[in-house]
Amino acid sequence: MSEQPIIKDSAGSGDPFGELAPPARPLAVESWASFARSLGLDAPRARAAMPARTFMGNYLSAAAGVFLLACLGVFGLNGMVDPLWYLGGNVLAPRNFIFDERLAKTNLLLADGPSSYDCVLFGNSRTILMDVTRMHGHSCFNYSFSGGRVAEYVAFAKYAKHVGLKPKLVIVNADAQNFSDDELGGGIPDFIAALAPPPSIFRSYLTLDAAALSVRTLLGVSPAPRYYNRRFVGKVMPEFENYRADEGVISRMIKRTFSARNAVHYQTLRGVFPEARFVGVVVPISAEIIAERQKRGSLESSLDAVYAARGAFDALYDFAAPSVLTADKANFYDDSHFDAEIYDLIVDVLNGRRMDFGLDVGNMSRADYSRAYAQGLQRLKARKE
């Protein structure tokens, strides 16, 4: 029998199918592979390689993390010290310093709820120490701020009414400074003028400026001789409790000129709360300043201005008339600012508990008003002699 020829593929192999068949897998190996797969022990598959992070990507991620931590730290510090009184004041120390009273006082009013008050005091730095929480039968808010003038009181009164304040009693500082021709003042914040919400706590406290205020508070570096305690009642810093002659204050006070043109602002202020009882107070200044104004000829114009405003009030009391109390340097830390104990006497007068301090201007003639000042100066001069 002749041998059959082997048909070769195009590559010249001896595979009749045109390619070499793969070798058969042993049965034992195949069985073990199936068994391993059933147990989840199959060999892991290679993962796709992750792209390497760039240097810039790492840098930006780290910078973002540091920035976020810094923001949280700044906000946390400001929130605990609370220099602008968004959250009820400083929880780390019993002192709240004076940084921006116009904003801080408004934040405090909004936090407490305007409807929780039925009395309000509008004033300047001379009424900050007046503890109106002692007003009998009223819950009173002290809306005083440094450098305040009557035109500002009007704007803040409109704002307070806008946010819900409905006072039964309004106390207003009507001292001669409010009738000064120099027209100084701290200015009306934009949000007050626009009857808008104050700047948000995040806008205010996510700043290094606010952090600087917090650090100053923690270090005890006050921007003023006054501070507020936990109840937001004004106090004098211990290092300023004794009198010191401030030549700048004295010079400004004796050189001022006065006119009655601002009396109209008190009428406007009364129109904001027409149903409330209005009480004006002329807070005390040193008797020496009054004597100097008399010498310079500006005393009578200041009395004219105050007297012109009396029609805006249900009662007007003048506590600046020269007396033993206003001549005693133990009662004030500079010629313009008296101690808290003297303001307590004023509150006693307003509460009807005493009438041996101050002048009841509303029940005086203009001539009697001027005469009372002249007689007070004469008595003090006689005591020195």
Secondary structure, 3 states (H helix, E strand, C coil): CCCCCCCCCCCCCCCCCCCCCCCCCCHHHHHHHHHHHHCCCCCCCCCCCCCCCCHHHHHHHHHHHHHHHHHHHHHHHHHHHCCCCCCCCCCCCCCEECCCHHHHHHHHHHHHCHHHCCEEEEECHHHCCCCHHHCCCCCEEEEECCCCCHHHHHHHHHHHHHCCCCCCEEEEECCHHHHECCCCCCCCCHHHHCCCCCCCHHHHHCCHHHHHHHHHHHHCCCCCCEEECCCCCEEECHHHCCCCCCHHHHHHHHHCCECHHHHHHHHHHHHHCCCCEEEEEECCCCHHHHHHHHHHCCHHHHHHHHHHCHHHCCEEEECCCCCHHHHCHHHEEECCEECHHHHHHHHHHHCCCCCCCCEEHHHCCHHHHHHHHHHHHHHHHHHHC
